[in-house]
Amino acid sequence: MGKRSDLMWRVPAFRRLWVGQTLSMFGTNMIAVAVPLIAAVSLGASVFAMSLITATEFVPYLVISLFVGVWLDRRPKRQIIVLTDLVRAGALLVVPVAWWSGALSVPLLIAVVFVVGSCSVVADIGNAAILPSLVENADLMEGNSKLEVSQSVSNLAGLTVGGVVVQALTGPIAVLVNVFTYAAAALSTALIRKRETRPEPAEEPESVWRSMAEGIRFIFGYQTIRTLVIVTFVINFFVFATDPVFLYFIAADLKLAPWLVGVIMAASGAGWLLGALVAPRLSKRIPFGPLVIAAVTGIALSSMIAPVATLLPVVPAVALLITAQASHSVTVIVANVNIRSYRSAVTPDDMQGRMNASARMLVMAGSPFGAFAGGALGSWLGTSAALVIGSAGLLVAAVVLGCSSVRQVKPIPDAALVA
């Protein structure tokens, strides 16, 4: 076997991080199904209450990401990741206890989701920030790819198992299962033995606000990183603008049977997994810049396929939509793995937390606004027009990226930039 083909077994610290993150992501995806179903079925929550529960999950990304980045750069990351899993387990334990005691309510679920979401922000940034200290730069692509495989499998399995467990054993029992999942994730991460490089304590600790500003300055101070973050923001905006419209489009406009809708959406999961598997192979054959530009172009072109389905009979329309969803997911993951690996490779160790936090906040900032814009366009112009406009926005992002200096980037650098 080649020197760099067995990262999982060659680096025990990465293997334990991978197991912990996989269990954590599996639990997060189960919760994404279980908690809304508890609200809808057990508590009879309104549509507005359901939207509040869903929106609460994204609030921490916009509110605390920058603070988290500074915090992680000043402290050992492994212990913090372990703590977030334990806090999530404790917060979720409140749900079955409150259910059995008759005290469960929508406000309590919102509070639990906010705590779990806040810990998820810390864990997401912490896992991205600790990876470069566990593996060599040459292994970052493989490491990120394996973590994307986990994300894909956890998404598919977590959503599916979550729905099955809720139906078979009730929502609170599904949440209780997640208590043990997060506890197991904490144990796996705690078993990492590789020492982190601790930052030298400053004689006069820098203010939190100044440290946060340094993370933003680092991103905007380097042209390639700045371009990648801005383009990713635009992609997220238009992807979130088209995703809910697409679901309404296939369910209401095309009037497809629910099981066909499920098959089409499942194609996304298959695409995520395939994308994670092929990303490192493609990166070895295609230079970074051209590969990312091609992937973003693929995201745009695959989004343009959906409106064509209105012109076809049901069978070819479904086949076309499955192809579109799978290819869309493949290109999204290929772009994500390469961009994340590039950012990690060029960022100094003492900036990893702030860089990842700043990037995460900036690229996620467009998501809720994109969803709102997509809904407004769908209501005003119709779903087909909204999908075409969203796809055009994605194509503009691809053109901007193609005209930028990113196209000149060949391999991912082996050394970090000077902060």
VOLUMTOR-44551 format. One record per atom (N, C-alpha, C): x, y, z; residue in one letter. Coordinates in steps of 0.1 Angstrom, whole numbers, plus 5000, padded with zeros to 4 digits. Example, Ala and Ser with C-alpha at 12.3 -4.5 7.8 and 13.67 -1.06 7.14 Angstrom:
2
513249435078A;512349555078A;513249675078A;512849785071S;513749895071S;512950005079S;
***
This chain:
419
500949885000M;500050005000M;500950125000M;500550234993G;501350354992G;501550425005G;502550505005K;502850575018K;501750655024K;500950715015R;499950805021R;498550755018R;498350625017S;497050565014S;496350505026S;496950515037D;496450445049D;496450545061D;496050665060L;496050765070L;495350715083L;494150645080M;493350605092M;494150515101M;494950425096W;495750325104W;497150375107W;497650465099R;499050515101R;499050615112R;497950695114V;497950805124V;496850775134V;497150715146P;496050675155P;495350805160P;496050915161A;495351035166A;494251075156A;494551065143F;493451105134F;492351005134F;492650875136R;491550775137R;490650805148R;491150845160R;490250875171R;489450995169R;490151095162L;489351215159L;488251185149L;488551095139W;487551055129W;486350985136W;486650895145V;485550815151V;484750915160V;485351005167G;484651095176G;483751185167G;484351245156Q;483551335148Q;482451265141Q;482651135137T;481651065130T;480451035139T;480750995151L;479650975161L;478951105164L;479751215165S;479151345168S;478151385157S;478651375144M;477851415133M;476551325132M;476751195134F;475651105134F;474551145144F;474951185156G;474051235166G;473351365162G;474151455156T;473551585152T;472451565141T;472751465132N;471751445121N;470451375127N;470651285137M;469451225143M;468651325150M;469251425157I;468551535164I;467851615154I;468351635142A;467751725132A;466351665128A;466151535130V;464851475127V;464051465140V;464651415151A;463951385163A;463251505170A;464051615171V;463551735178V;462351795171V;462351825158P;461151875151P;459951785152P;460251655151L;459151555152L;458551555166L;459351565176I;458751575190I;457851705191I;458351815185A;457551935186A;456251925178A;456351865166A;455151855158A;454151745163A;454651625167V;453751515171V;453351525185V;454351535194S;454151525208S;453551655214S;453951775209L;453551895214L;452551975205L;452351925193G;451451995184G;451852135181G;453152155179A;453752285176A;453152345163A;453052475162S;452652545150S;453852555140S;453452585127V;454552605117V;455552705121V;455052815127F;455952925132F;456952865143F;456352795152A;457252735162A;458252635156A;457852565146M;458752475140M;459852545133M;459552665127S;460552745120S;461552805130S;461052835142L;461952895152L;462952785157L;462452665158I;463352555162I;464452535152I;464052535139T;465052515128T;465952635127T;465452755128A;466352875127A;467352885139A;466952835151T;467752845162T;469052765160T;469052665152E;470252585149E;471352665143E;470952765134F;471952845127F;472352965134F;471653015144V;471953135151V;473353135157V;473753035163P;475153035169P;476253055159P;476053015147Y;477153035137Y;477353185134Y;476353255135L;476453405132L;476853485145L;476453425157V;476653505169V;477953475176V;478353345177I;479553315185I;480753265178I;480653255165S;481753185157S;483153265160S;483153395159L;484353465160L;484953455174L;484153455185F;484553435198F;485153295200F;484553205194V;484953065195V;486353045189V;486553115178G;487853105171G;489053155180G;488753265186V;489853325196V;490053235207V;488953185213W;489053095224W;489852965221W;489552905209L;490252785206L;491752805203L;492152925198D;493552955195D;494352975208D;493652995219R;494353025232R;494352905241R;493652795238R;493552685247R;493752555239R;494052445246P;494152315240P;492752275234P;492752235221K;491452215214K;490852085217K;491651985220R;491051845222R;490151845234R;490551905245Q;489751915257Q;488451985255Q;488452095247I;487252165244I;486352085236I;486852015226I;485951925218I;485251825226I;486051765235V;485451665244V;484351725253V;484651845258L;483651915266L;482351945259L;482451985246T;481252015238T;480351895236T;481051775234D;480251655233D;479551615246D;480251635257L;479651605270L;478451705274L;478651835270V;477551935272V;476351905264V;476651865251R;475451825242R;474751705248R;475451605253A;474851485259A;473951535271A;474551625280G;473751665291G;472551745288G;472651835277A;471551915273A;470451825267A;470751725260L;469751645254L;469051555264L;469851525275L;469251445285L;467951515292L;467951645291V;466851725296V;465551685289V;465651655276V;464451625268V;463651505273V;464251385274P;463451275279P;463051285293P;463851355301V;463451375315V;462251465316V;462251575308A;461151665308A;459851595302A;460051515292W;458951445286W;458251345296W;459151275304W;458551175313W;457951245325W;458351365328S;457851445340S;456651535335S;456351535322G;455251625318G;455651775316G;456951805316A;457351945316A;457951985302A;457851895293L;458451935279L;457552035272L;458252135266S;457552245259S;458352295248S;457752365239V;458452425227V;459652515232V;459352615241P;460452695246P;461652615251P;461352505258L;462452425263L;463252355252L;462552305242L;463152245230L;464052355223L;463552475222I;464352585215I;465652605223I;465552605237A;466652625245A;467652515243A;467152395243V;468052275241V;468752285228V;468052315217V;468552325204V;469652435203V;469452545210F;470452655210F;471752605217F;471652535228V;472852485235V;473552385227V;472752295221V;473452195212V;474052255200V;473352355194G;473852425182G;475152505185G;475152565197S;476352645201S;477552545203S;477252435209C;478352335211C;478852275197C;477852265188S;478252215175S;479152315168S;478852445169V;479752545163V;481152525169V;481252515182V;482652495188V;483252375183V;482552265182A;483052135178A;483452135163A;482652195155D;482952205140D;484252285138D;484352405145I;485552485143I;486752415150I;486552355161G;487652285168G;488152165160G;487352085154N;487751975146N;488552025134N;488152125128A;488852185116A;490152235120A;490252305132A;491452365137A;492452265142A;492052155148I;492952065153I;493551965143I;492851945132L;493351855122L;494751875117L;495152005114P;496552025109P;497651995120P;497251985133S;498251955143S;498351795144S;497451725138L;497451575140L;498051515127L;497951575116V;498551515103V;499451615096V;500251565087E;501151655079E;500251725069E;500851835064N;500151905053N;499851825041N;500751725038A;500551645026A;499351545029A;498951525041D;497851435044D;496551515046D;496551645045L;495251725048L;494151685038L;494551665026M;493451635016M;492851505019M;493651405022E;493051275026E;492251285039E;492751355049G;492051375061G;490751445060G;490751555052N;489451625050N;488451535042N;489051455032S;488151375024S;487451265033S;488251205042K;487751105051K;486651165060K;486851285065L;485851355073L;484651385065L;484751415052E;483651445044E;482851315042E;483551205040V;482851075039V;482051055051V;482651075063S;481851065076S;480651155076S;480851275071Q;479651365071Q;478551315062Q;478951265050S;477951205041S;477251085047S;478050995052V;477450875057V;476550905069V;477050995078S;476351035090S;475051105087S;475151185076N;473951255072N;472851155067N;473251055059L;472250955054L;471750875065L;472750815073A;472350725083A;471650795095A;472150915099G;471550985110G;470051025107G;469851075095L;468451115092L;467550995091L;468050885085T;467250765083T;466950705097T;468050675104V;467850615117V;467050695127V;467250825126G;466450915134G;464950905132G;464550905119G;463150885116G;462650755120G;463350645118V;462950515122V;462750495137V;463750545144V;463750535159V;462550615165V;462350735159V;461250815164V;459950745161V;459750685150Q;458550615147Q;458350485155Q;459450415158A;459350295165A;459350305180A;460150405185L;460350415199L;459950555205L;459450645198T;459150785201T;460350875201T;460051005200G;461151105199G;462051115211G;461551115223P;462351125235P;463351005236P;462950885232I;463950775232I;465050795222I;464650855210A;465650885200A;466650985205A;466151085213V;467051175219V;467951115229V;467451015236L;468250945246L;469350865240L;469050815228V;470150735221V;471250835218V;470950965215N;471951055211N;472751095224N;472251085235V;473051115247V;474251025248V;473950895245F;475050795245F;475950815233F;475450855222T;476250885210T;477350995213T;476851105218Y;477751215222Y;478751175232Y;478351095242A;479251045253A;480350955247A;479950875237A;480950785230A;481950875222A;481350975215A;482251065208A;483251135217A;482851185228A;483751245238A;484851155242A;484551025244L;485550925249L;486550905238L;486150895225S;487050865214S;488050985213S;487551105213T;488351225212T;489351235224T;488851205236A;489651215248A;490851115247A;490751005239L;491850905238L;492950955229L;492851065222I;493851115214I;495051145222I;496251095219R;497451105227R;498451205222R;498251245209K;499251335203K;499151475210K;500251525214R;500251655220R;500051765210R;499251865214E;499051985206E;500152085209E;500552165199T;501452265201T;500752385208T;501152415220R;500352515228R;500952655224R;500152755222P;500652885219P;501352945231P;502453015228E;503153085239E;502353195245E;502153195259P;501353305265P;501953435263P;501153535259A;501653665257A;501853735270A;502853825271E;503153905283E;501853985287E;501254045277E;499954115279E;498954055270E;498053975275P;497053905266P;496254005257P;496253965245E;495554055235E;494054055237E;493354165235S;491954165237S;491254075227S;490054025232V;489253935224V;488853995211V;488454125211W;488054195199W;489154205189W;490354235194R;491554255185R;491854115179R;491754015187S;492053875182S;491053835171S;489753865173M;488753835163M;489053915150M;489454045152A;489754125140A;490954065132A;491954005140E;493053945133E;492653825124E;491653745129G;491153635121G;490553685108G;489753795108I;489153855097I;490253915087I;491253985094R;492254045086R;493153935079R;493353825085F;494053715079F;493353665066F;492053645067I;491353605055I;491353705044I;491153835047F;491053935037F;492453985033F;493453945041G;494753995037G;495453915027G;494953795023Y;495553715013Y;494553685002Y;494953724990Q;494053734979Q;493253604976Q;494053494976T;493353364973T;492353324983T;492753334996I;491853305007I;490553395006I;490853525004R;489753615003R;488753584992R;489353544981T;488453514969T;487653384972T;488353284978L;487653164981L;486453184991L;486753265001V;485653285011V;484453365005V;484753464997I;483753544991I;482853454981I;483553384973V;482853294964V;482053194971V;482553134982T;481853034990T;480553104996T;480653225000F;479553295005F;478453304995F;478853344983V;477853354972V;477253224968V;478053114968I;477552984965I;476552944976I;476852964989N;475952924999N;474653004998N;474753134995F;473553214993F;472653154983F;473153124971F;472253074961F;471852934962F;472752844969V;472352714971V;471152704981V;471252794992F;470152795002F;468952864996F;469152944985A;467953004979A;467252904970A;467952814964T;467352714955T;466852584962T;467552544973D;467252414979D;465752404983D;465252494992P;463852484995P;462852504984P;463252584974V;462352604962V;462352474954V;463552404953F;463652274946F;462652174952F;462652164966L;461852064972L;460352094969L;459952224970Y;458552254967Y;458252224952Y;459252254944F;459152234929F;458852084926F;459551994932I;459351854928I;458151794935I;457751844947A;456651794954A;455351854950A;455251984947A;454052054944A;453852074929A;454852134923D;454752164908D;454752034900D;455651944902L;455751824894L;454751714899L;454251744912K;453351644918K;453851504918K;455151494922L;455651354923L;455251294936L;455151154936A;454751084948A;455851104959A;455451094971P;456351114982P;457551024981P;457350894977W;458450804977W;459450844966W;458950904955L;459850954944L;460651074949L;459951164957V;460651274963V;461851224972V;461551114980G;462551064988G;463751004980G;463450934969V;464550884960V;465350994955V;464751104950I;465551214945I;466351284955I;465851294967M;466651364978M;467751264983M;467451134982A;468551044986A;469751044977A;469451084964A;470551094955A;471651194959A;471151304967S;472151394972S;473151324982S;472551244990G;473451175000G;474451084992G;474051014982A;474950934974A;475951014967A;475551134963G;476551234957G;477551284967G;477151314979W;478051354989W;479151244991W;478651124993L;479651014995L;480651004984L;480051004971L;480950984960L;481951104959L;481451224961G;482351344961G;483451334970G;483151284983A;484251274993A;485251164989A;484751064982L;485750954978L;486550994966L;486051074957V;486851114945V;487651234947V;487351324957A;488051454958A;489551434959A;490051344968P;491551334968P;492151284956P;491451194949R;491951144936R;492051254925R;491051334925L;491051434915L;492051544918L;492351564931S;493351664935S;494751624931S;494951494929K;496251444925K;496451464910K;495351474903R;495451474888R;495251614882R;494551694890I;494151824884I;494651934894I;495352034889P;495752144898P;494652204906P;494952264918F;493952314927F;493052414921F;493552514915G;492752624909G;491752574898G;492252514888P;491352464878P;490252364883P;490652274893L;489752184899L;488652254906L;488952354914V;487952424922V;486952504912V;487552564902I;486752634892I;485852534885I;486352424881A;485452324874A;484352274884A;484652254896A;483652204906A;482552304908A;482952434909V;481952544911V;481052554899V;481752544887T;480952544874T;479952424874T;480452314879G;479552194879G;478352214888G;478552284900I;477452324909I;476352404901I;476852504894A;475952594887A;475152514876A;475952434868L;475252364856L;474252264861L;474652194872S;473752084877S;472452154882S;472552274888S;471352344893S;470452384881S;470952404870M;470152444858M;469352334852M;469552214856I;468852094850I;467452084855I;467152124867A;465852104873A;464652164865A;464752284861P;463552344853P;463252264841P;464252194835V;464052124823V;463052004825V;462951954838A;462151844841A;460651874838A;460251994838T;458852024836T;458451994822T;459351984813L;459051954799L;459051804795L;459351724805L;459451574803L;458351494810L;458151374805P;457251284813P;457851244826P;457051184834V;457451154848V;458751074849V;458850964842V;460050874843V;461350944839V;461451004827P;462651074824P;462951194832P;461851264837A;462051374846A;462651334859A;462151224865V;462751174877V;464251134875V;464551064864A;465851024861A;466851144860A;466251254853L;467051374852L;467351444865L;466251444874L;466451514887L;467351434896L;467351304895I;468251224903I;469751254899I;469951254885T;471251284880T;471651424885T;470751524884A;471051664888A;471451664903A;470651604911Q;470951604926Q;472351534929Q;472551424923A;473851354926A;475051434921A;474951484909S;476051564903S;476251694911S;475151754915H;475251874923H;476051844936H;475651734943S;476351704956S;477851664954S;478051594943V;479451554940V;480351684939V;479851774931T;480651894928T;480751984941T;479751994949V;479752064961V;480852014971V;480851884972I;481851814981I;483251834976I;483451814963V;484851824957V;485351964960V;484452064958A;484852204960A;485152224975A;484352174984N;484452194998N;485752135003N;486052015000V;487251945004V;488452015000V;488552054988N;489752124983N;489952264989N;488852334990I;488952474996I;489352465011I;488752375018R;489052355032R;490452315034R;490952225026S;492352175027S;493352285024S;493052365014Y;493852485010Y;493952585022Y;492852615028R;492752715039R;493652655051R;493452525054S;494152475065S;495652465063S;496052435050A;497452425047A;498252555048A;497552665044V;498252795044V;498152875057V;497452825067T;497152895079T;498152845090T;498852935096P;499752905108P;498852835119P;499552755127D;498852675138D;498152775147D;498752885151D;498152975161D;497053055155D;496753045142M;495653115136M;494553025132M;494652885133Q;493652795128Q;492252815134Q;492152835147G;490852865153G;490152985147G;490953095147R;490353225142R;490053225127R;490953155120M;490653145105M;489453065103M;489352945109N;488152865106N;486852925111N;486952995123A;485753065128A;485353175119A;486253255115S;485953375106S;485353325093S;486053225087A;485553165074A;484153105076A;483953035087R;482652965089R;481553075090R;481853175098M;480853285100M;480553355087M;481553385079L;481353465067L;480653375056L;480953255055V;480353175044V;478853135049V;478653115062M;477353085066M;476353205067M;476953325067A;476153445069A;475053455057A;475353405046G;474453425034G;473353325034G;473453215043S;472453105042S;471053145045S;470853205057P;469453245060P;468853355051P;469653445046F;469253545037F;468953485023F;469753385019G;469453315007G;468153235007G;467953175018A;466653095020A;465453195019A;465553305025F;464453405025F;464353455010F;465453485004A;465353544990A;464753434980A;465153314982G;464653204973G;463153194975G;462653194988G;461253184990G;460453304985G;461053424986A;460353544980A;460253534965A;461353494959L;461353484944L;460453374939L;460353264947G;459453154943G;458053194944G;457653274954S;456353324956S;455953424945S;456953504942W;456653624933W;456653574918W;457753504914L;457953474900L;457653324897L;457453244907G;457253094904G;458553014907G;458352894909T;459552814913T;460552794902T;460052774889S;460952754878S;461852874876S;461252994877A;462053124875A;463053134887A;462553104899A;463453114910A;464653024909A;464452904904L;465552804902L;466552854891L;465952914881V;466852964870V;467653084875V;467053174883I;467853284888I;468853244898I;468553144906G;469553084916G;470653024908G;470352944898S;471452884890S;472352984883S;471753094878A;472453204872A;473453264882A;472953284894G;473853334905G;475053244907G;474853114907L;475853024909L;476853024898L;476353044886L;477253054874L;478053184874L;477553294879V;478253414881V;479453384891V;479153314902A;480253284911A;481353204904A;480953114895A;481953034888A;482853124879A;482153214872V;482853304863V;483853394871V;483353444882V;484253534890V;485453454895V;485253334899L;486353244904L;487353214892L;486753194880G;487553164869G;488453284864G;487953404867C;488653524863C;489653574874C;489653504885S;490453544897S;491853474896S;492653514906S;494053454907S;494053314911S;492853264916V;492753124920V;493153024909V;492853064896R;493052974885R;494552944883R;495453034889Q;496853014888Q;497452924899Q;496652894909V;497152814920V;497252664915V;498452604917K;498652474912K;498452374923K;499552334930P;499352244942P;498952324954P;498352254964I;498152314977I;499552324984I;499852444989P;501152474995P;501552375006P;502852355008D;503252265019D;503552345031D;503652475030A;503952555042A;502952665044A;502752705057A;501752805060A;502252945056A;501353035054L;501753175051L;502153235065L;502853345064V;503153415076V;501953495080V;501553475093A;500353555097A;500653695099A;
***
